[in-house]
Amino acid sequence: MKKVLILGAGKIGRMCAHLLQHSGDYAVTSLDNSAAHLEWVSKNVTGVKCVNGRFDDAKALDETCAGQWAVVSCAPFHCNVLIAQKAKAHGAHYLDLTEDVAVTKQVIAMSQGANTAFIPQCGLAPGFITIAAWHLAKGFDKLHDLRLRVGALPRFPNNAMKYNLTWSTEGLINEYCQPCEAVQDGHFVTVPPLEQLEHMQIDGIELEAFNTSGGLGSLGETLKGKIQNLNYKTMRFPGHRDQLKLLIQDLGFKNHRDELKKIFERALPATEQDQVAIFVSCVGEKDGRLLEKTYAKIVLHKEINGLPWTAIQITTAAGITAVLDLLKEGALPSKGFIRNEDVPFEAFIANRFGKHYA
């Protein structure tokens, strides 16, 4: 049985704990500084060891990382550098969910010379979206365009923003404010968030998409010099982007993110009735023909193992736990930096946790 430490017992961390502990192959420890979060895990996930501690407390991390086979960070992105340092020091594999580019670069640098695997950004986006995109892309002789789109959306939008909070508010605001990586006309570039608005339909649902940061993961570096155009955008219901630009740019909340977080959490209700829309389109040449391949999927909230889970919990937790499971099975390299592109799509979908995408 593999010992796994999960940092964070909030929306995603608790589902990771549930999936891993319920499988019978992992002994899970959950660390959080929220008594309410730990109480939920203790009541609903039998056998998990709960520890009250802060993600930025070096001593607490040393105590809990010791003896662990793997450390899974569902903590805020800015905590991950210290968490990765402690995982490396204690010889544990490291996985996280962050979309933050700067933090990920520090984690990748830390993976050099490590005797364990470092797998950052392996949730939904970045994460599964990259696995699906690479699966399509590698089937072409020559690549032209690759578009990645993901939207965490309410099923029944009824407020002015047509949005409900479904995951980390801090992470949400961060991806709306940070520069975005892309490839345009064959050149690796940085583009501004909230721009390049487009409209689309998935299963009859009208959506808009616009630039947000972090969703490409390492795919931009992997395909640099090999593709004409590559980008990632977040999908929302029409009109959402314009309201974000008013708040973040016109009213200056880009420089007052803590205030914006308080406003969002006070004014936007959470929902347990959500959906995650996933869309990948790849255009390229195959056997002398111009060809397009598309992957599109909508994942809905549902009950798993007797408990109700939201779509964003399912897709994010299934992403990181499936990668962890494949690491345990020897399907992934066991040392150094592991890209999402290194995760075989077929093995992921066939996995007991990855099947929630199938």
N, C-alpha and C positions, 0 to 999 in steps of 0.2 A: 504494500500500500504506500503510495507516494504522499509525502507531507507537503501541503500547499498553504502558503500564507496569502490571504486576500486583504489588501489594504482598501478599506471602504466597505460599509455595509448599507449604503444607500440603494437607490433604485437598481443599479447595475450590479454592484458588489453582492447584494443579497441573492440575486438570481444566479450569479456565478457560484456562490457558496452552495446554493440549493442543487444546481445541476451536478457539481462535482461530488458533493457529499452523498447525494442520492444514488450516484452510479455505483458506489461501493468500492471504488478503486482509489479513492483519495481521502486522506485525513486532513480536514480543513480547519485552519485557524482564521478567524475574522477579527481584524483590528479596526477600530473606529473610535472617535472621541465623542460620539453621540450615543447617550444611554438609550434613547428611543430606538435608534437603528439596531443596536446590539440586542435590545429586548425583543425586537421583531424576529431577528435571526434565531435567537435562543428559543423562542416559542414555536417557530415554524420550520426550522431545519435541525432535526434531531442529530446530535453527535458533533456539531460544530463547536469548537472551542472559541469563546468570545473574550477579547481582550480590549479594555478601554485604554486608548492611547492616541497621541497626536501623530499625524503623518510627518511632521517636521521635527519630531523628537528623536534625535540620534540614538539616545540610550534605549528608548522603547523599541526602535527598529532593530538595534543590535540584539536585544533580548528575544524578539519574536522571529527574526530572520535566521537565527542560529538553528541549524539542524534541518532547515527546510529544503525540500527538493526544488521547489519553484516559488517565486514571489510574483503575484499578480496584482498590479496596481490599478485600482479603480478610483484612485485619489485624484484631487485637482491637479491639472497638468503641471503647475509650478512646483509641486512636491516631488516630481518624478526623478529629478537628478539625484537628490539625496537617497531616495528609495533604491534607484539603480546602483548607486555606490555601495549601499549596504548589501544588496543582493550579491554583487560581485565579490565583496569582501568575505561573505559567508559561503561562497561557492554554490549559489542557487541560480537556477534559470530565472530570467526576468522577462515579463510581458506587461505591456500597458495598452491603454486605449487612447492616448493623447492625440489630438489633432495639431498641437502646437509644433511648428517647424523648428524653432530655435531649440526647444527642449529636446526634440528628437535628434537633432544634430549632436547635442552633447551626449545623449545616450549611445548613439552610434560610435562616437569617438571612444567612449568608455568600453565598448565591446571589444576593442582591439586587444588581442592577447588574452582575452577571457577564456577560461576553461569550460564555460557554460554558455548557453544560448541567450542572446539578447534579441527579443522580438517586440519592438515598439509598434504602436499604431495598428493593433490587430483586433479591432472591434468591427464596426460596420463601415464607417467612412472616416478615415482610412481603415482598411481591413478587408472585409469581404468584397467590397466594390472593386478593390484592386485585384483580388484573386479572380473575380469574374471577368474583369477587363483584360487581364493578361491571358486568360483562357481563350478569349475571342481573338486577341491580337496575334497570338503565336500561330494561328491557323492560316495566316496570310504570307505570301511571298514578299510583298512590299506594302508598307503601311502608309496611308494618307492621313486619315482623321480618326481620333478616338475620343469619344465624349462620355464622361462619367457623370451621372445625376442621381442624387439621393434626396428624399424628403421624408422627415418625420412629421406626420400630420395628424390632426384630429379627424375622426371619422365624421363628426357632426359639428363643423365650425359655425359658431353663431355670435361671435363678437366682431368688433370692427377690424381687428387685425387678422381674423380668420385663423387663429392660432391658439394652442394651449401648450403649457409647459409640459414636456414629456421627459426631459433629461437635464443634465447639469446646466443651470442658468449661466454660470461663469464660463463654461466651455462654449455655450451658444453665443454669448456676446463676443468672446475672443475670436471666433471664426468670422464674425461679422465685421471685425475691425482690423485684422491682420492682413498684410499683403498676401497675394495668392500666386502660387507657382503654376506655370503653363508652358506649353511649347506652341509658338506661333510662327508659321512660315519657316519651320525648321530650326528656329532659335529658341533656346531656353530663356524665358522671360519671367518677370514679376508683374502681375496685373492688379489693379485696385479691387478691393471687395465691393460687393453690391452693384457692380457694373456688368455690362454685356448681357442685358436682360433678354430673355427669349421666352416664347410661349410654346406649350406642348400639351399632348394628351396621353394619358396612360389608362387603359381600360375605361375610356369614356370620361375620365376625370380631367377637367381643365386645370392646368398648372402653369406657373411661371418658374423660371430658373435664372439664377444670377451667381456671380462669383462669390465664393467663400473660401477661406484658407484651410490648408491641411489635408483636404480630401484625397489628394493624389498619392500621399505617402511617398514611397521611393520611386514610384513609376516614372516621374519626370526625369530623374537621373538615369534610370534604366533605359528609357527610350530616346534620350537626347541624341540627336544626330541620326535617328532611325525613323522618324515620323515627321510629317509636316505640321500637324495640329493636334494638340492634346490638352484637354482642360477638364476641370471638375467644377460643378455648380450644385448649389442647394436648390431643391424644389419647394415651393410654397404655393398656396392658393393666390390667384391674381389680386394684386393690390398691396400685398404684404411688403414687397421690397420698397415701394415708395414711402411707406410709413416708417420703415427702418432708416431710410436716408434722412427723413425729417428729424428723427430722434438722434441718430448717431452723428450725422454730419452737420445739418443745419442748426440744431439745438446744442451741439457740442458735447453730447454724452460719450463720444469716443474718448474724451479726456476725463470722464467722470463715470467710469464703468461700475463702481460700487453703487453709485446712486441709481444707475439704470437697472442694475440687478435688483435693488430694492423695489423699484417701480414695477418691474416685470413680475416679481414674486408676490407683490401686493395686488396687482391688477389683473394678471392673467391666471385664471384657474388651471390647475393640473387636470388631467383626464386619464382615465384608465381605458377609454374607448378610442384607441388610436390606430394608425396604419403607417407602415413604412413602404414608400414607393422607391423602387430601384430600377434604374435604366442605364444600359450601356449600349452604345452604338459604335461600331468599328467599320470603317470604309478603307478598302485597300485592293490590291491586285492578287489574284489567285489563278494560276494556270493561264495567264495572259488576259484575264477578264477583270473588269472593275466590279467589285462585289461589296455588299454591305451585310454585316451580321449584327443582330440585335439580341440583347438579353433584357427582358423586362419582367418584373415581379412585384406584386404587392403582398406584404405580410401583414396579417391582422392580429390583434390581441386575442389571446385564447387561454384556456386552462391547461396547465402541464403538471402532471403528478399531483393533482388535487388542489392546486393553487392557481389563482388568476394572475396573468402576467400581461403587461402591455407589449405592443409590437416593438417598441424601441428597446425594452428590456430583453425581449427574445432575440432580436437580431444582434444586438451588441454583445450580450452575454454568450450567445451561441457562437459568435465569431471568435472570441478569445478562448473559450473553453475547448472548442474544436481544435484550434491550433495547439493548445496545450496537450490535448489528447493525442494528436498526431506526433507531437514531440516525444511523448511517452512511448508511443508505438514504434519509434525509430524511423518514421516517415519523413522527418526533417533533420537537417544537420544539428549536432548537439553542441557546437561551439561557435562563438562569434556572432556577428550581426546576421540575422535571418530576415530577408525581405518577404513581404506578402506574396511577391511574384514567385517565391520558392515553394509556396504551398500549392500542391496539386488540387485543381478544382474538383476533379472526380472523387478524390479521397476525402476532401472536405465535405462534399454533399453526402457521401456515403457514411460519414462519421455519425455516431450516435447523438452528438450535439449539433453538428452542422446540418443534420437532416431537417432541422426546423426552417431552413431556407428552401428545402426541396419542394 
